[in-house]
Amino acid sequence: MNQTFKFSGLNERAQHLLKVLVERYISDGQPVGSRALSREAGLSLSPATIRNVMADLEELGLITAPHTSAGRMPTASGYRFFIDSLLTVKPLQQEVIRQFQLGLEPLDDAGEILQTASRLLSDMTHMAGLVTLPHRESVTFRMIEFLSLSDQRILVILVTNEQEVQNRIIHPSRSFSASELTSAANYLNAVYAGKDLVTIRESLMLELQQTREQMNDEAIKSAEIADLAFQGSGQRQKKDFVLTGEINLLDFDEWASMERLRNLFLAFRQKEDLVHLLDRCLESSGVKIFIGEESGYLALEQCSLVTSSYAIDDHNVGVLGVIGPTRMKYGRIIPLVDLTAKLLGAALNHKSLSPS
């Protein structure tokens, strides 16, 4: 059942008190008692009425008490209802927008743009900013060049997509003369330019296995060296992300436990869970928020992740976001993430590049 629908029967008084409680807890990180809630809410309600409403909210699973005699704090469900139904997102100040615009003006290096986006998010939120590297479903072969090195090594210069250049050294099992390398490069450039790299390699290997006796010497040598040159290229790249400002999270009491902190930083280092989570955000546009256990990962149960996908040529190619405690200031962070995604996409579209 949709959480917002589940709690839609809450009356205005209960919603207002929940909103005040969440905002107060986000502000100072301390459980909110009925007396403090009464002062903050600005309603003429008796302490008994406040306690009754809080008991109802707790029974619904929207708030909880860390200790029997303590005040109340929001649960993941409480944050979710607050964000979906009660949160007021304020427009960003013009100087903040300008700061992001200046920081994400198209640079010469796409990798630098990604680093800047992550750093800006971290600096402006004092949390951790992360940006996944853009990836493409396919890689188009443009041209290749081979240069002979010493010890039977060959330098491969491979140009893909628009202007992406990969350099690698291969070690063939036999020697190739300079003229053979030039001939192989000319053959590949003439026959396969503009085609998908994976398809090229599969086609060459299939021909080499099935019709070797019909292939001329030039095609055989080209296929042999292309097999080495294209290995690992053209496959959808292993997704990774740029993470900045994770040290900021040490400032929050949520990670006073060394075990929690160790698990969180281990998740940052191992990356698989975070990448899988971010993949879920890539499927559609707009801001998405995972609160605590909503992520499905134990290491992130004290965290919220606010994300948005960014696009190149109208195709979502990556995700950026902010990771921090569940009591983050959503009303400020949501528009920051949304703005950064739009500006990052614009900067990368200008460059039409992915980091090599």
N, C-alpha and C positions, 0 to 999 in steps of 0.2 A: 504494500500500500504506500502511496506517496506520502512522505512525512508531512508535507505542508497541508495536504487534505486531511490527514489524520488529526491534526491539531487545529483545524479551521474552526472548530466549535468553541475555541477559547473566547471569552468575552473581552471587550476592550480594556477593562480594568486589568485582567490577568495578563493580556498582551503588553500593556503599558509597563506593568511591574516587571515582567520578564525582560523587556527591552532595557529598562533602567538597570536591572541587575546585571545583564550581560555587559552593558557599556561600562558600568562601574568596575566589574571584574576585569575587563580588558584593560582598563586604565591603571589599576594598581595591583592586580594579581592576587588580591586577598578575598577570601569568602565574604559574602555580603550578608550581614545580619538584618533582622526585620526592622530594627530601629534606624539603621543607616538607610535602608531601602525606603522607609517612610519619609525621611528627610529629603532624599533625592527625588522621590516620585512626585512631590508637590501635590499629593492628594490628601483630602481630609478623611483618613481612614484610621481606625483604631489599631493598636498593635495586634490585637486578637484577629482582626480581619486580615491584616497583612500575613500573619502566621498561617491562617487558613488557606489563603491564596497560594502561599509558598508550599504548603503541604500538598495542595492539588497539583501544582506544577511538578513537584517531586514525584508524585504518584504517576504522572504522565511520562516521567523519564526525561523531563526537560532540564531539571536542575538536580543537584545532589549535594549532600553534606559530607565533606571529607572526614569530619569527626562529629560525634553525637552533639556536642555543645557548640559546634562552630556554625558560622553562617552557611550560605548556599553558594554554589558555583555552577555554571552551565555545563551540561553534558554535550557530547557531540550532536545529539538530537536537538538540544537547546540552541546551540550555535547554528545548526542547519535551519531551524525555524526562524531564528533571528535574521539570518542572511536572506532567506527566501521571502520573508513576509514583513519584516520590521525594519530592515536596514535602510537608511537614507544615504545614498552615495552622493557626495558633494563634488561639484566640478573642480578640476585641478586648477591651481593658480597659474596665471600666465607665465610667471617667471620659472615655474617648475616645467611647464611645457616647453618653454624656450631652452631650458638647460638640456632637456632630452633631445630636442631638435638639433642643437649644436653638437651634442655628443655623438649623435648617430647620423651626422651628415656623411654622405658616401666617402669612404676612405679608399686608398689604393689596395688594401688587403682586406678580403672578406673575413678572414679569421680575426682581424683586429676589430671589425665591426661587432662580431659576436662577443668578443671579450669585453668591449665597451658596454654593450647592452647588459651583460651579466653584472658588470661593475656598477653601472648606474642604478640598477634595481637594488643591489646590495647597499650602496651608499645611501639611497633615498629612503630605504625601509629599515636599515640597520639589522637586516636579516641576511639570509643566504639567497643570492640570485643565481639562477641557472638557465642555460640556453642550450638546447640540443643542436647538434650540427645538422645543417640541412642535408637531406639525402634525396637522391633521385631513384625512380623505379628502374631506369635503364641508363646506360652510358653509351653515347654515340662516338664512334671512332672517327677522328678527323685526319690525323696523319701520324707517321712513325718514322723515326730515324735511328740508325744503329751506328755506334762508334766503337771501333776495336780498341781494347785496352791491353795491358800486359797480362801474361799468365792465362791466356785463353779466356779472358773476361770480355764482356760486351756491355757497353752502356746503352740502355734503351731510353729514348726520349719519346714519350707517348703523349699526344695531344688529343683530348676528348671534349665532348660537348662543345662549348663555344671557345673558351680559351684556357681550359684547365690542363696543366702540364704535370706529368708524372715522370720522374727520373728513377731508374732502377738499374742495378747491375745483375746480369745473368751469367751463368756458367754452363755453356753448352758442352756436350760430351765430345765434340770434335771441333776442330779449328775452322773458321770461316775467313776467307780473304776479304780485303776491303771491297773488292769489286762484287763479291757475292753478297755482302751486307747491303751495298748500294742497290743491287739488283732486287734483293728481297724487299727492301723498303719501297722501291718504286712499284713493285708488283702489288704489295698490300695497299699502298696509297691509291693506285689506279683502280683496283678491283673492289675494294671494300670501304672506301671513304663514305661516311654518312650512314653506315649501318651499325646496328647494335653490337657491342663488343663481345658479349656472351655468344650471340648468334654466329659471329665471325669465327670464334675459336671452335665452337661445336662443328661448324660447317667444314673448316679446314681439317680437323681431326677425323671427321667422318670420311672425307674424301681420301685422306692419307691411308686410312685403314682399308677402305673398300676398293679404291681405284688407283692404288699406287702404281700399278703397271701401266696405266694409261696417262699418268701425270708426267709432264715434262720435268726435266731436272730443276728448272727454275722454280716451279710450283712446289716441288718436294722440299727444296731447301727453305723456301719461304714458309711452308707449313711447319717445318721442324723448328725454325727459330721463332715463329709466331706463337707456337705452343708454349715456349718458355717465356716469351715477352708478355703474353696476355694472361698468364697464370694469376688468378686472384683479382684481375682487373675486370670491371664490368659487373661484378656481383654487387648487389645492394650492400653498401658499405656498412661495416659494423657501427651501429649507432652509438654515439658518445655524447657527452655534454660538457659544457664549460660551467664550472661551479666557482663562485666567488663569494667571499664573506662568510664562510661557514664558521669562522672564529667568532663572529658576532653572536652566535647562538649561546656561547658560554655565559653571556650576560643575563640570561633568563633563568629564573629559579626552576623551571620545568626540567632542566638538565643538571640539577644539583647532584643527582644520583650518577655516580661514575659508570654504573652498568648501563643506564639509559643512554648516556653520552657516548659510551663505547659502541653500543649497538647502532646508534645513529651515524656516527662517523664511519663505522664499518659498512653501512649501507651506502654511504657516499663513495667509499673506495671500491666496493665490489660492483656497484652500479646496476646490476641486472634488474633488481626489483624496481629501482627508480625509472629505468628505461622502459620497463614493461608498463609501469603506471603512466608515464608520459605518452607512451604509444596510444593509450586510451583517449588522450586529449587531442591526438592528431586527427582523429576521424571526422571532427566537425569544427567549425569556427566558433569564436566567442570564448568568454571567460568560463573556466570550470574550476570548481573548488572541491578539494578532498579534505575532510575534517576528521582528524584522529583516526579511529578504526575504519572509517569509510575507505581508506586506502587499501585495506586488506593486508597490510604488512605491520608486524609487531613493532619493528624499529621505528615506525612512523606514527605510533598511536598517540604520542604527545604533540604531534605536528599538524599543521595545516599546510596545504599546498595550493596556491592560487596560480592558475596557468592560463595561457592563451596560445593558440597556434598562430604561426606567421606564414605568409605565403610568398611564393615567387611565381610570377606568371599565372596568378590566380589559382595556384595549386598549393595546398598546405604541405610544407616541406619540413617543418620543425615546430618545436614548442619551447616557450620560455615561461618563467614563473618565479615566484618567491616561496621559499620554504621557511617556516618559523613556528613559534608556539601557536596552539589553537586560539589563544587570546590575542591574536594580532588585530590591528586596526583595519578591518576589512573595508570600511568605507573609504579609506585612503588608498589601500593597496590595490583594490580591484581596478580603479581607473588608471593607476600607474602601470599595471601589467597590460591592460588593454592598449594604452597609449604606446608602450614600448613595442608591443607586437606589431602595431601598424607602422611605426617608424622604422623598425628593423626590416620588415618586409619591403618598405619603400627603398631603403638604403641598398638592400641586396638586389632588388629589381634593377636599380640603377647600375649596379656592377655586373649583374647577370653571372655571378660567380659563386661557387662553393669553395670553402677553404680546401686547399690541396693537402 
